[in-house]
Amino acid sequence: MADPDEVRQDVARFSLRSSLLTPASAEQAFAVFTGALTDWWVREYTWSGPEALAELGIEPRAGGMLYEIGPYGFRGDWGRVLTWDPPRRLVFTWQLGPDRVPVPDPARASEVEVLFVPEGDGLTRVEVEHRHFDRHGEAAEGYRKALTAGWHELLCRYLATVARTGS
């Protein structure tokens, strides 16, 4: 895992911003974020759990789904891609509630925006904003706090995966 100090975070009541500098081109950073979720996502953060998780993925298009495939081929959708603009920008809904139950109504879902900003010399700044936690109702602030720690761990693992894959 990457050094935890490499992921910077700023929080507001209903949003979280994280940023990190990756040793990769924007194309590679985007490819690992979107195409290698199973390699860096914390398996305990899935419905299937570490033993039964088969795959995590993002359908590469606006309107595509973020999904998990677990035991017996069961598929659970986590959200929908709103913007697919490789290698610059990805925006998706976060349709999992604080109780880890799916939130079918996108108006009650939070949203994640990921920017891939070239910094020169084969480096890319990745900025992740998870916003609109207020849409999750009364548990919104607690959910934002929990996901602040969750995104920190995820992005440390993501950074380590990018570093292993090279640019």
N, C-alpha and C positions, 0 to 999 in steps of 0.2 A: 504494500500500500504506500501511497505517496506521503510525504511529510504533511501533517495536518495544517501547518502554518501556510502551506501553499494555496489553500482555499480561503479566500476572504469573504466575509458575509456581513451584510447590513440588513437589519430588520425594521419593519414598521408594524403597526398593529395587524394589518391584514395582507402583508406582502413580505417577501424575502428575496434579497438579491445576493447571489454568489458569483464570484469571479475567480478565474485561475488562468495561469499562463501555461500553455501546452508546448512541448517540444516537437511541433508538427505543423505542416501546412494547414490552411483552413480546410482544404479538401480532405485531408487525412483525419483531422479532428472531427469534422462532420461525419465522415464515414464510420469512425469508431463509435461516436455517440449514437448514430441511428442504425448502424448495421451490425454492431457487436454488443448489444444490450446484455445478452446472456453471459458475456465474458466479464462484465464489470458491475452489473446490478447485484445488490445483496439479495441472495436467494431467500433469506428469511423475510424479506419485504414483499413476498408474493403470496398469492392464495395457495398455491400448490405446495410451497415450502421447499426446503433444500433437497429433499429426497425425491420428490415427485416432479419437480419442474423440468419440462422438456425444452421449452424455448420461450424467449421473449422477443418481440419484434415490433417494428413500425412499418406499416404499409406506406411505401414511398410516394405519397401524393396527397394533395389537399383532399380532404374527405376520407383519407385512409384511417385505419384504426391502430392504436397502440394495444397490444394484446399479449396474453400469456397462454401457453399451451401446457397443460398439466397432465395428470394421470388419465389414462384411457383416451388421450387425445382431446380432453375437455378444453375448450377455449373460453377464456374470460377476457372481455375487452375493458381496458382501463381508461380510454379516452379517444378523442378524434383529432386528427391533424387538421389544423385550421390554415396554416401556411407551411408550404414545403418549398424552400428556396435555397437549394444547395449551391455552394457551400457557405452561404451567408446566414441563413435564418430558418428557424423551425419554431412553430407555435402549435401547441396542442392543449386540448381540455384535459383536466385531471378529474375524471369521473369516478373517483373512489372517495367515499366519505370517511370521517374520522374513525368510524367503526369498521372500516375496510369493506363496507358493503357498496356495491355499485350504485352510482347515482345516474339513472337513465336520462334525467332532464338536464341538458347542458346549461340551462339558466341557473342551476343550482350547483354547478361545478366550478372549481377554480381553474386557473389557466397558467401554463408554463410557456415562457418565451426563451429561446436559446439563440444567442448571437455568437458568430464565429468571426472575430476581428483580426485580420493579419497584422502582426507587429514587426515584420521583417526578420531576416536571418532565420527563416524556418520556424518561427514562433507564431502562435495564434492565441489571442486572449479569448477565452470562452466565458460568456456572461449568461447566467441563468437567473431569470426572474420568475418566481412562483407567486402569482398575485390573485386577488379576489377571494381570499380565504373567507371573507364575510359571507359569501354565497353558501358556505357550509353550515350556516345557522349558529346556534348557541355555542357549539364546540369550536368555533372558528379560531379563537386565539390559542387555545390549547393545541389544536391541530397544527397551526402555524409553528408553535414552539416545538412540537414533536418532529415536524418535517424540517425544521432548521437543523436539528441534529442529523436527521435522515439524509438530507441533501448533502450535508458536509461529508458524511461517510461515503455516499455514492460518488461524489465528485473526486474524493481522494482515490477511490478505486478506479474511476474513469481515467484520471491523470496517470496512474500507474499503468493502465492498459495501453494508453496512447504511447507512453514512453517505451513500453515493450515492443510495440509494433513498428516503431521508427517512423521517420517522415518520408 
